């Protein structure tokens, strides 16, 4: 790895940690990242970059670094939104916003990309080409901020895009990615079943929406076990079932919510078809009516081979070949997948787990090993320079 990048990252590392902790203390939910966006804007302006705010009609930000000479344009992306979770950590940088916290590492992603923007802006006279820094809102909820930013033209004239995720299931000092499918498509559904309520002692004159729901929870599990190709990974999960209020009352209505995960469009569309058929036939069997809202969420994240090769090389230069690996498929979803349907690019996990960072993403006790922020910054700088063909 370039010695300058390594040494300079070490010098600004305390500042990046301070940025991350500030953001952790002041989280904002998806589509509400106004103060976060303004804070990032001030930092980028101080680096001397060309900054555009309000990208996509929300709180998206881009910053442009124009090098000394004509060359490709490489984009680096971080997400900036938090989650509706109460922070239960007792540390001095816990969230100060009730019911909201950075429980997925987006604060670390933002700090790492800010670090890369600061470092690279200091050597822009040695860079041939252009680097676009993308700070994207609303990754955590569909339709996702990536889609609206793409529609606003954020990828216009961009030749390749790279993104990272600090990932606590992987230990500190590692990096993971691979060409092809990496993360799942994440679709979701909400179903209201309408039966006929009544007294618990007279079930024969009712249509029990809770009973219909129970059959549906079981029947939907046959999609993966009997309808989809068993060698292609997929998941159908009913995560919520709500019906009834009393022990002696048969519920007239029930609500189910669930998710469907897949890695290719054939499986994705077949799974949706079977969800719709099973719901229709099961409700018909009991004489119940229903309303189904099925949302196609993020597509599967498919890394481009050439860009993934460059990303893997950059990671190996930073952490060493022994720390790099190709992971198994990951059933979590990422709206970075939208970028990869438009231009070449790649997504990579930087290990951020270890003592003090044992809890899963989206957990109230979530935290990460902050040393991973420095690794992410070095990897982002290295991949940008490699893709542009720059040698320091």
C-alpha positions as MATLAB code, in Angstrom:
seq = 'XXXXXXXXXXXXXXXXXXXXXXXXXXXXXXXXXXXXXXXXXXXXXXXXXXXXXXXXXXXXXXXXXXXXXXXXXXXXXXXXXXXXXXXXXXXXXXXXXXXXXXXXXXXXXXXXXXXXXXXXXXXXXXXXXXXXXXXXXXXXXXXXXXXXXXXXXXXXXXXXXXXXXXXXXXXXXXXXXXXXXXXXXXXXXXXXXXXXXXXXXXXXXXXXXXXXXXXXXXXXXXXXXXXXXXXXXXXXXXXXXXXXXXXXXXXXXXXXXXXXXXXXXXXXXXXXXXXXXXXXXXXXXXXXXXXXXXXXXXXXXXXXXXXXXXXXXXXXXXXXXXXXXXXXXXXXXXXXXXXXXXXXXXXXXXXXXXXXXXXXXXXXXXXXXXXXXXXXXXXXXXXXXXXXXXXX';
ca = [
       0.000    0.000    0.000;
       1.163    3.527   -0.695;
       3.103    4.766    2.326;
       1.668    8.265    2.063;
      -1.911    6.995    2.321;
      -1.037    4.794    5.275;
       0.822    7.498    7.183;
      -1.665   10.290    6.444;
      -4.635    8.119    7.418;
      -2.942    7.386   10.741;
      -2.507   11.132   11.289;
      -6.167   11.990   10.695;
      -7.528    8.849   12.375;
      -8.350   10.607   15.696;
     -10.305   13.202   13.740;
     -12.269   10.494   11.918;
     -13.135    8.819   15.218;
     -14.375   12.179   16.527;
     -16.532   12.576   13.409;
     -17.993    9.114   13.853;
     -18.787    9.706   17.510;
     -20.416   13.055   16.789;
     -22.654   11.412   14.200;
     -23.406    8.555   16.601;
     -24.577   11.077   19.183;
     -26.745   12.942   16.665;
     -28.474   10.351   14.446;
     -31.304   11.122   12.044;
     -33.801    8.759   10.448;
     -34.123    8.035    6.742;
     -35.427   11.016    4.746;
     -34.862   13.251    7.800;
     -31.060   13.721    7.609;
     -31.156   17.529    7.437;
     -28.642   18.353   10.182;
     -26.397   15.439    9.186;
     -26.343   16.671    5.586;
     -25.508   20.221    6.633;
     -22.687   18.979    8.886;
     -21.195   16.864    6.079;
     -21.491   19.791    3.671;
     -19.429   22.021    5.970;
     -16.691   19.403    6.192;
     -16.536   18.923    2.419;
     -16.395   22.658    1.747;
     -13.498   22.946    4.190;
     -11.629   20.382    2.055;
     -11.951   22.687   -0.977;
     -14.281   20.398   -2.933;
     -17.139   21.319   -5.280;
     -20.206   20.440   -3.213;
     -23.807   19.903   -4.310;
     -26.557   19.474   -1.725;
     -30.185   18.396   -1.914;
     -29.376   15.785   -4.550;
     -32.424   13.730   -5.417;
     -34.768   16.234   -3.809;
     -33.757   15.194   -0.289;
     -30.601   15.383    1.779;
     -28.159   13.717   -0.591;
     -24.748   15.307   -1.089;
     -22.071   14.966   -3.738;
     -18.578   16.445   -3.748;
     -16.331   16.608   -6.775;
     -12.549   16.380   -6.767;
     -11.097   17.326  -10.145;
      -7.567   16.106  -10.574;
      -4.687   17.504  -12.575;
      -5.488   16.080  -15.987;
      -8.200   14.314  -17.955;
      -9.137   10.796  -16.922;
     -12.003    8.570  -15.776;
     -14.491    9.517  -13.064;
     -14.690    7.228  -10.046;
     -17.462    7.495   -7.440;
     -17.140    6.512   -3.777;
     -20.350    6.202   -1.742;
     -21.380    6.206    1.931;
     -24.855    6.088    3.500;
     -25.797    8.561    6.256;
     -29.145    7.574    7.830;
     -29.867    5.967   11.214;
     -32.522    3.566   12.530;
     -35.600    3.842   14.799;
     -33.902    1.962   17.670;
     -33.238    3.068   21.246;
     -29.495    3.138   21.955;
     -28.860    1.011   25.057;
     -25.082    1.429   25.190;
     -23.638    3.158   28.228;
     -20.662    4.772   26.465;
     -19.945    8.498   26.373;
     -20.927    8.755   22.685;
     -24.333    7.060   22.942;
     -27.162    8.571   20.924;
     -28.673   11.726   22.415;
     -31.853   11.292   20.327;
     -34.521    9.133   22.017;
     -35.499    6.139   19.928;
     -32.955    6.790   17.166;
     -29.433    5.402   16.773;
     -26.764    4.455   14.266;
     -27.180    0.710   14.678;
     -25.722   -0.329   11.323;
     -22.433    1.533   10.969;
     -23.496    4.350    8.666;
     -21.801    6.841   10.994;
     -18.563    4.937   10.438;
     -19.131    4.820    6.673;
     -19.585    8.590    6.602;
     -16.475    9.185    8.705;
     -14.420    6.868    6.480;
     -15.531    8.582    3.269;
     -14.945   12.026    4.767;
     -11.454   10.840    5.645;
     -10.889    9.707    2.067;
     -12.214   13.019    0.741;
      -9.877   14.988    2.995;
      -6.822   12.874    2.197;
      -7.381   12.764   -1.558;
      -8.160   16.486   -1.782;
      -4.712   17.164   -0.337;
      -3.066   15.406   -3.309;
      -5.444   16.391   -6.102;
      -2.573   17.830   -8.176;
      -1.219   14.265   -8.425;
      -4.550   12.749   -9.493;
      -5.472   12.245  -13.137;
      -9.229   12.131  -13.499;
     -12.136   12.926  -11.196;
     -13.415   11.477   -7.927;
     -17.048   11.952   -6.898;
     -17.903   11.458   -3.240;
     -21.541   10.441   -2.710;
     -23.173   10.771    0.712;
     -26.515    9.057    0.313;
     -29.561    9.339    2.587;
     -32.268    6.763    3.255;
     -30.497    3.455    2.723;
     -32.510    1.740    5.449;
     -35.997    2.012    3.940;
     -37.450    1.337    0.512;
     -37.468    2.670   -2.130;
     -34.072    3.879   -0.825;
     -32.012    6.960   -1.436;
     -29.825    5.378   -4.119;
     -32.719    5.169   -6.555;
     -33.694    8.825   -6.256;
     -30.085    9.975   -6.496;
     -29.610    7.936   -9.665;
     -32.755    9.507  -11.094;
     -31.254   12.919  -10.258;
     -28.223   12.100  -12.416;
     -25.637   11.325   -9.751;
     -24.033    8.682  -11.982;
     -23.863   10.843  -15.097;
     -20.339   10.625  -16.559;
     -19.239    8.242  -13.754;
     -17.205    5.290  -15.026;
     -17.208    3.122  -11.884;
     -18.552    3.193   -8.334;
     -17.329    1.590   -5.101;
     -18.904    1.280   -1.668;
     -17.960   -0.243    1.686;
     -19.831   -1.587    4.698;
     -18.260   -1.882    8.136;
     -19.420   -5.363    9.125;
     -19.221   -6.668   12.691;
     -19.898  -10.348   11.817;
     -16.421  -10.245   10.254;
     -13.416   -9.627   12.537;
     -11.295   -6.494   12.527;
      -8.403   -6.745   10.094;
     -10.353   -8.501    7.355;
     -12.040   -7.503    4.118;
     -14.494   -9.506    2.030;
     -16.031   -9.300   -1.403;
     -16.514  -11.350   -4.545;
     -17.685  -10.979   -8.111;
     -21.293  -11.734   -8.935;
     -24.111  -12.051   -6.421;
     -23.157  -10.889   -2.932;
     -26.297   -9.611   -1.168;
     -29.962  -10.489   -1.560;
     -32.889   -8.740   -3.118;
     -35.240   -7.721   -0.308;
     -38.950   -7.626   -1.104;
     -41.671   -7.145    1.486;
     -45.371   -7.724    1.833;
     -48.184   -6.649    4.114;
     -51.421   -8.626    4.132;
     -54.778   -7.803    5.702;
     -57.178  -10.727    6.084;
     -60.859   -9.928    6.552;
     -63.024  -12.656    8.029;
     -66.168  -12.556   10.153;
     -65.727  -12.056   13.864;
     -67.865  -13.460   16.626;
     -68.091  -15.216   19.964;
     -65.397  -17.779   20.745;
     -68.091  -20.263   21.728;
     -69.816  -20.114   18.337;
     -67.036  -20.571   15.756;
     -69.384  -22.119   13.203;
     -70.962  -18.741   12.425;
     -67.649  -16.948   11.981;
     -64.717  -16.794    9.571;
     -61.686  -16.900   11.818;
     -59.010  -14.560   10.421;
     -56.501  -15.843   12.987;
     -56.974  -19.422   11.802;
     -56.514  -18.300    8.194;
     -53.317  -16.533    9.250;
     -51.981  -19.626   10.979;
     -52.502  -21.708    7.851;
     -50.837  -19.002    5.748;
     -47.726  -18.893    7.939;
     -47.326  -22.641    7.399;
     -48.318  -22.666    3.727;
     -45.919  -19.877    2.792;
     -43.023  -21.980    4.061;
     -43.649  -24.457    1.251;
     -42.439  -21.869   -1.268;
     -38.778  -22.374   -0.403;
     -39.101  -26.090    0.361;
     -41.244  -27.111   -2.610;
     -41.544  -24.363   -5.258;
     -38.048  -22.901   -5.628;
     -34.855  -24.524   -6.845;
     -33.275  -26.052   -3.726;
     -29.728  -25.187   -4.838;
     -30.541  -21.455   -5.201;
     -30.644  -19.637   -1.815;
     -33.886  -17.891   -0.861;
     -35.925  -17.017    2.215;
     -39.614  -16.356    2.902;
     -40.210  -15.029    6.407;
     -43.424  -13.913    8.106;
     -42.087  -11.526   10.704;
     -45.329  -10.170   12.163;
     -48.813  -11.532   12.810;
     -51.427   -9.483   14.606;
     -55.016  -10.565   15.264;
     -57.633  -10.432   18.004;
     -57.749   -8.926   21.484;
     -59.781  -11.245   23.690;
     -59.581  -14.893   24.755;
     -63.224  -15.518   23.850;
     -63.479  -13.403   20.692;
     -62.839  -14.691   17.191;
     -60.941  -12.014   15.287;
     -62.525  -10.575   12.177;
     -59.231   -9.117   10.912;
     -55.588  -10.110   10.917;
     -52.424   -8.517    9.581;
     -49.279  -10.309    8.449;
     -45.988   -8.733    7.408;
     -43.091  -10.546    5.809;
     -39.998  -10.445    3.646;
     -38.817  -12.429    0.637;
     -35.074  -12.708   -0.107;
     -33.448  -13.979   -3.302;
     -30.351  -13.587   -5.475;
     -31.671  -13.691   -9.043;
     -34.695  -12.334  -10.874;
     -36.092  -15.739  -11.871;
     -36.266  -16.883   -8.239;
     -37.484  -13.466   -7.143;
     -40.430  -13.387   -9.536;
     -41.393  -17.021   -8.929;
     -41.383  -16.437   -5.159;
     -43.707  -13.463   -5.567;
     -46.037  -15.470   -7.793;
     -46.266  -18.272   -5.240;
     -46.835  -15.850   -2.336;
     -49.751  -14.324   -4.212;
     -51.216  -17.710   -5.218;
     -50.956  -19.239   -1.756;
     -52.556  -16.216   -0.112;
     -55.391  -16.208   -2.647;
     -56.122  -19.934   -2.389;
     -55.796  -20.160    1.397;
     -58.166  -17.244    1.959;
     -60.600  -18.684   -0.563;
     -60.573  -22.034    1.232;
     -61.873  -20.354    4.401;
     -64.080  -17.772    2.677;
     -62.008  -14.786    3.792;
     -61.266  -11.627    1.846;
     -57.859   -9.981    1.793;
     -55.764   -7.055    0.609;
     -52.122   -7.673   -0.282;
     -49.482   -4.968   -0.647;
     -46.377   -6.593   -2.159;
     -43.400   -4.255   -2.613;
     -40.420   -5.093   -4.785;
     -37.535   -3.678   -2.771;
     -33.827   -3.506   -3.494;
     -32.556   -5.751   -6.296;
     -29.857   -8.324   -5.590;
     -26.411   -6.795   -5.257;
     -24.353   -8.104   -8.170;
     -20.688   -7.070   -8.193;
     -19.005   -6.501  -11.553;
     -15.966   -8.773  -12.030;
     -13.411   -6.214  -13.281;
     -14.221   -3.645  -10.583;
     -14.289   -6.339   -7.898;
     -10.826   -7.464   -8.925;
      -9.504   -3.924   -8.444;
     -11.331   -3.595   -5.107;
      -9.921   -6.898   -3.864;
      -6.417   -5.858   -4.887;
      -6.821   -2.573   -3.028;
      -8.053   -4.380    0.098;
      -5.143   -6.817   -0.009;
      -2.689   -3.934   -0.265;
      -4.200   -2.373    2.857;
      -4.820   -5.361    5.139;
      -2.655   -8.052    3.584;
      -3.673  -11.029    1.477;
      -4.196  -13.197    4.571;
      -7.001  -10.933    5.744;
      -8.951  -11.011    2.501;
     -11.593  -13.606    1.663;
     -14.592  -14.251   -0.555;
     -17.654  -14.491    1.707;
     -20.710  -16.675    1.465;
     -23.874  -15.091    0.099;
     -25.374  -12.583    2.550;
     -29.161  -12.464    2.974;
     -29.091   -8.832    4.096;
     -29.885   -6.245    1.402;
     -28.276   -2.975    0.319;
     -29.612   -0.269   -1.964;
     -26.076    0.128   -3.346;
     -27.374   -2.633   -5.614;
     -29.252    0.037   -7.594;
     -25.988    1.724   -8.612;
     -24.643   -1.563   -9.919;
     -27.612   -1.959  -12.274;
     -26.556    1.274  -14.012;
     -22.738    1.338  -14.126;
     -19.851   -1.010  -13.257;
     -18.834   -1.149   -9.625;
     -18.324   -3.235   -6.529;
     -19.251   -3.426   -2.852;
     -16.928   -4.648   -0.100;
     -17.186   -5.523    3.596;
     -14.566   -4.256    6.024;
     -14.405   -6.360    9.181;
     -15.366   -4.325   12.256;
     -16.108   -7.005   14.855;
     -14.289   -7.966   18.015;
     -14.347   -7.336   21.744;
     -16.850   -4.586   22.466;
     -18.481   -5.060   19.066;
     -20.178   -8.416   19.470;
     -23.782   -7.360   18.869;
     -25.505   -7.755   15.529;
     -26.351   -4.909   13.214;
     -29.703   -3.292   14.115;
     -29.296   -4.315   17.784;
     -29.787   -1.693   20.562;
     -26.270   -2.466   21.834;
     -24.616   -2.285   18.416;
     -21.127   -0.830   18.206;
     -18.107   -1.361   15.966;
     -14.337   -1.487   16.236;
     -13.384    2.036   15.246;
     -10.011    0.934   13.876;
     -12.000   -0.389   10.917;
     -12.765    3.210    9.910;
      -9.088    3.771    9.176;
      -8.919    0.557    7.135;
     -11.990    1.609    5.150;
     -10.490    5.021    4.390;
      -7.259    3.480    3.165;
      -9.123    0.971    0.996;
     -11.334    3.686   -0.528;
      -8.327    5.881   -1.317;
      -6.393    2.968   -2.752;
      -9.181    1.685   -5.009;
      -9.868    5.191   -6.362;
      -6.216    5.761   -7.215;
      -5.840    2.292   -8.729;
      -8.953    2.719  -10.891;
      -7.683    6.109  -12.096;
      -4.259    4.659  -12.790;
      -2.534    7.100  -10.441;
       0.817    6.392   -8.824;
       2.004    8.605   -5.971;
];
